[in-house]
Amino acid sequence: MSETCGGCVYDGVPLDGVRVRADDEGRLRISGPVLMNRYHGRPDLTREALDGGEFVTSDLGSVADDGRASPSPRASAARSPATNPATAAGAASGPIAA
């Protein structure tokens, strides 16, 4: 997933500096320095994917008291890279331009 660059969770455990939580709907949300900060040229997708500095994944799941994330089936049908507008737009890093 390009939105999380080099990865953010290994065997359910968030990497250093990464926070994973499940929101009220059960979607896993990720925050930390490994995230992209926008989709280049697609502010509409950026608004949809990022909420309060967290990347809202398509994964449902839970996070145990020890911080271990346990994903469940995806909240939406998986899209192939060719049909995913986010992949086509490309995730970008760096300062967000106004």
C-alpha angles and dihedrals in degrees: 000000000000092000091071098041110204097006136283109209130044119193090341095308117114114236120242111298094013123118122197123186138163115236126218091277092051096252116142114239124196130200134174144085094302093071129099114240101214147355107253109251093353111095089161092062091043091056090049096048102038123057121173092340093310127114107230106217127204088237125105117209149112138261119221124222089261090057097254111145120219112192122205128194116316118273091227133029112277114255125212116242090249093059100034108101090202091059091046090050093049126225114257134203129208135055117345110244117222 
